[in-house]
Amino acid sequence: MVGLDATTIHRAGASLARTVPRGIADPGLRAGGLLASQLAGDKRVIVERNLRRVHGTSLRGKALDRAVAKTFEAYARYYLDSFRLPDLDARTIDEGFDYFGFEHIVDALERGVGPMLVLPHLGGWEWAAFWLTKLHGIKVTAVVEPLEPPELYEWFLSFRESLGMDVVAVGPEAGPAILEAINTGRVVCLLSDRIVADAAAVAVDFFGERTLLPAGPATIALRTGAPILPTAVYFRDGRHYADCRPPLDTSRQGRFRADVSRITQDMAREFERFITLAPEQWHVLQPNWPSDFRALGRPLPERYEGVTGERSDAT
């Protein structure tokens, strides 16, 4: 039998998500999360390590197994809820959404500046982006990871654009697109809790270990004056909940590079706060710390050389 390619699988998943009743989908998500947690290989190792970064090394045995299964269930829910968005009207979107801190976005837009929403890979951010475009007519530019194969990226690009977003891949075109969005009063969404492609990075302390996070948000904020708003979107009691925090302090206080490091470290602390509230909804499945590569038996990428300060219990 000929194997299905990734694009076909995602198309089929999107079609299924729009037709399966919620009462059937939810048990399916739980069963799928359990199955995926048992078959995920290296991704399971990373999920375990991430959960123990939050809960501590005392999380083990059956409690760890349940937490891992919940993480994969939440990841599947992200796709299910996102794929259902195009069929939902504005009222349904609003009724399924709670939020805190929307005034920080409004304040920036009223000043004519597009704010940068920096987010961890938590819950389902696309629901919030659709809420901004559908309910408030706020234009959103999202910077996303380039996917392979290219056909899969093009399919996701078309899907996200159908939600009213402008989408640009991390790479040479991202910087100019972000600057244009800021200057034209668009909201910019940046998933920023891990390094993607060859993006500029800075070393930070993140959950007790030294690693790299993107330097782009801090660099752009210092050069443009655009505010950085740490934001997270959670699943909660069958609904979505967004928390938009006050802007980070992006004032110039020293050398440019030192300011970039300081602001990015502040961003990491906000991410720790968000993730600690719902660690099973954090779907970073790739190695994100130097110790992760060693735990998987993989060579350490060159960019991580010299990033030290690992936790003694991170193995």
Secondary structure, DSSP 8 states (H G I E B T S, - for coil): -----HHHHHHHHHHHHHHS-HHHHHHHHHHHHHHHHHH-THHHHHHHHHHHHHH-TT--HHHHHHHHHHHHHHHHHHHHHHHHGGG--HHHHHHTEEEE-HHHHHHHHHTT---EEEE-SBS-HHHHHHHHHHHH---EEEEE---SSHHHHHHHHHHHHHTTEEEEESSTTHHHHHHHHHHTT-EEEEE-SS--TT--EEEEEETTEEEEEESHHHHHHHHH---EEEEEEEEETTEEEEEE---------S-HHHHHHHHHHHHHHHHHHHHHH-GGGB---S--SHHHHHHTT----GGGTT-----TT--
